[in-house]
């Protein structure tokens, strides 16, 4: 069952929250779309096949849909929650469009901010501005070319890290879980995803931190411990490396508040 709830709509774009309750492992019937769109996963994972090419999608990998392609979907892991953003061709002007997108922490933050702006109802300014920023960030994240024989290993590694499997705490233990050598796992993951395993794992943890801060978490020490960081300082450094913000600033951004330093400069 598919539930689609509009968040914001104008003649040149629509933002829709899509909640899919499905558990079928087989591919759905083919369907054709006639719009440009970015689809980002908020929760869960699923598979998409477009023009015969399959991709595994989760909060770290989204996709771009283009007019005229034929697509199918499979949901072997159950349901998922996504944000589907359909835009007019003008939004793509000057952007390099790739079918699969690596959703780094900055793209994830832009996604959070777009959804937050939608709750405030300021579609013509706040939502539009956040949407433009998201499109610009997302279309700079093409997935590199990949070898099919390594895809299953990389997909399994991603799933273990996203699920918080105990073995995913270290490269050697993760390689043991997947029955490959640490060297091979590190090499094929970087080739397939375009980022190292270390950076990918930290990107996932930063994503969990954003979700927790959005949900109202107030203790950074608790957050650091729950997400497997050495301490609060380690959490702060990692968020800074991936987003360029401190956790305090990030909390303001996710709540739609203006940073006091920015507000002071504007007021001068």
C-alpha angles and dihedrals in degrees: 000000000000124000118189119188119185114232099179135352137187131156092267100041146017129196115202133181109220121197114187121193103191139127104182116133095196124085117266123238112285117268133185127220127197102199141079109247145164117214119197124185118230099177135005129006140258142169129254130192118197122180089344097309117114127208134184110228130200137138090298098049125046132165145230118227121205131195118274100020122126116229140186131189137209129188108198092156097050126248131357141190120225142170114229116198117191116190140177118257090257089072090065095053109132093003126119106229120211124182095227121043130200103221104215123187093270092054089047090052091049088052091051091048093050091053091046091050089052091059090057093057097226094132100158096055117009098036094040093050093048090046092054090049092049094049091049092049096043097048090055090063107075117168113241122242113282141206113235095218090062096044096088092053093049092046091051091049091051092049093050092050094045091048092049094238110186090236090059090070090087138027095235095048091046090051089050090052090053094042095237133112118268089238094054093044092051093047099047093042092055091045093049101040102029092232133077123260089248093055092044092052091049091047088056091050091049088051090053089049091053091051092050093047090048089052091054106266108167104178115079090186091058091044092052093049094046093050095048100252119149091239143326092283090056090052091049093049093049094049089048092051094050101036108016091235137101117241089253092055090043091055090054092049092050091049093048094247121143115243108251092229091055092044090052092052092048091050094056 
